[in-house]
């Protein structure tokens, strides 16, 4: 049994983000939920009104022998607009903020390094600064969202996939 790791990302609406992650080889399981707020066990309605302070988040369980955390980060940076504060496209509010919740020192460092690499690419295009929060997941609860949100775009293939992006690819780094 290989050891699986977990990663947590907030990119705005969680439906489209979950699909982007579950389509990657090496991702074992995904779920959607709420992180980073003050209220325990928040409902979708509480998250949507902003009263709970949570962000719509995706939990990604992955096999690091098949896919690296860095590869997940590269997908994260381009699947939404990390320069957009508390909104993605028409979705507005702190629940749609861009955030990474790291589970280790290694994840924290990689998140910061890839942010800086992507910021340099955005700078070259004259785009804005990244506003993504990068915080340790230590002590931050992940609350599973209601069943109807789980794998939403599998159940509703033509459903709302609300992602905007900067249109800037993540730079390929040759070692």
C-alpha positions in Angstrom: 0.0 0.0 0.0 1.6 3.2 -1.1 1.2 6.2 1.2 -1.3 8.8 0.0 -1.1 12.5 0.8 -3.8 15.1 1.1 -3.9 18.6 -0.4 -6.4 21.4 0.1 -7.2 24.1 -2.5 -9.7 26.9 -2.7 -10.2 28.3 -6.2 -13.7 29.9 -6.1 -16.6 27.6 -6.9 -15.6 24.1 -5.9 -17.5 22.1 -8.6 -15.2 22.9 -11.5 -12.0 22.7 -9.4 -13.0 19.2 -8.1 -13.4 18.0 -11.7 -10.0 19.4 -12.8 -8.3 17.5 -10.0 -10.2 14.2 -10.3 -9.2 14.1 -14.0 -5.4 14.0 -13.1 -3.7 10.7 -13.1 -2.4 9.9 -9.6 -5.4 11.6 -7.8 -7.0 8.9 -5.8 -10.0 10.7 -4.4 -11.5 14.2 -4.3 -14.2 15.8 -2.2 -15.6 19.3 -1.7 -16.0 21.1 1.5 -15.4 24.3 3.5 -12.2 25.5 5.2 -10.8 28.5 6.9 -13.8 29.9 8.7 -15.0 30.3 12.3 -18.2 28.4 12.5 -18.1 24.6 13.1 -20.0 22.4 10.5 -21.2 25.3 8.4 -24.1 24.8 5.9 -23.8 25.8 2.2 -26.2 28.7 3.0 -24.0 30.0 5.8 -20.9 29.8 3.7 -22.7 31.5 0.8 -23.7 34.4 2.9 -20.2 34.9 4.2 -21.3 34.6 7.8 -19.1 31.5 8.4 -15.9 32.9 6.9 -15.2 29.6 5.1 -13.8 29.2 1.6 -15.2 26.6 -0.9 -12.4 24.1 -1.0 -11.4 20.8 -2.6 -9.7 18.0 -0.7 -7.4 16.0 -3.0 -6.1 12.6 -1.9 -3.1 11.7 -4.2 -0.4 9.2 -4.6 2.9 11.0 -4.7 4.5 8.1 -6.6 2.2 8.9 -9.5 1.7 12.7 -9.3 3.7 15.3 -7.4 2.3 18.0 -5.2 4.0 20.5 -7.5 2.0 19.2 -10.4 -1.2 19.8 -8.4 0.0 23.3 -7.6 0.7 23.9 -11.3 -2.9 22.9 -12.1 -4.2 25.1 -9.2 -2.5 28.3 -10.4 -3.9 28.0 -13.9 -7.4 26.7 -13.1 -8.5 30.1 -11.6 -7.5 33.7 -11.4 -5.3 33.9 -8.3 -5.0 37.7 -8.7 -8.8 38.2 -8.1 -9.5 39.0 -4.5 -12.6 37.3 -3.0 -14.1 36.5 -6.4 -13.9 34.4 -9.5 -15.7 35.8 -12.5 -19.3 36.5 -11.4 -18.9 34.6 -8.1 -18.2 37.3 -5.5 -17.5 36.9 -1.8 -14.9 35.7 0.6 -16.1 32.1 0.2 -14.7 32.3 -3.4 -11.2 33.4 -2.3 -8.1 31.8 -3.6 -6.3 29.8 -0.9 -4.0 26.8 -0.3 -4.0 25.0 3.0 -0.7 23.0 3.3 -0.3 19.8 5.3 3.5 19.9 5.7 6.5 22.2 5.6 7.4 20.7 2.2 3.9 21.6 0.8 4.2 25.1 2.3 7.6 25.7 0.6 6.4 24.3 -2.8 3.3 26.5 -2.6 5.4 29.6 -2.0 7.9 28.7 -4.7 5.3 28.0 -7.4 3.5 31.2 -6.4 6.6 33.2 -7.1 7.3 31.4 -10.4 3.7 32.0 -11.5 3.9 35.7 -10.3 7.0 36.2 -12.5 5.0 34.8 -15.5 2.1 37.2 -14.7 4.5 40.1 -14.3 5.8 39.5 -17.8 2.3 39.8 -19.1 1.7 43.0 -17.1 -1.0 41.3 -14.9 -1.8 41.9 -11.2 -0.3 40.5 -8.0 -1.4 37.1 -6.7 -3.6 37.4 -3.7 -3.8 33.7 -2.8 -3.6 32.9 0.9 -1.1 30.2 1.7 -1.7 28.8 5.2 -1.0 25.7 7.2 -4.0 23.3 7.4 -2.8 22.5 10.9 -5.7 23.3 13.3 -8.0 24.2 10.4 -10.9 21.9 10.0 -12.1 20.6 6.7 -15.9 20.3 6.7 -17.4 18.0 4.0 -20.0 19.8 1.9 -23.5 18.5 1.5 -23.9 15.3 -0.7 -25.4 17.1 -3.7 -22.1 19.1 -4.1 -19.9 16.0 -4.2 -18.8 15.2 -7.7 -21.4 17.7 -8.9 -20.2 17.8 -12.5 -20.2 14.0 -12.7 -23.9 14.1 -11.7 -24.6 17.2 -13.8 -22.1 17.1 -16.8 -23.5 20.3 -18.2 -23.6 22.1 -14.8 -22.0 25.4 -14.0 -18.2 25.3 -14.2 -17.5 28.8 -13.0 -13.8 29.1 -13.5 -12.1 32.1 -14.9 -8.3 32.2 -15.4 -5.5 34.6 -16.2 -4.9 32.8 -19.5 -1.2 32.6 -18.6 0.3 29.0 -18.6 2.4 27.8 -15.8 6.1 28.2 -16.9 7.8 24.9 -17.8 10.9 24.6 -15.7 13.7 22.5 -17.3 15.9 20.9 -14.7 
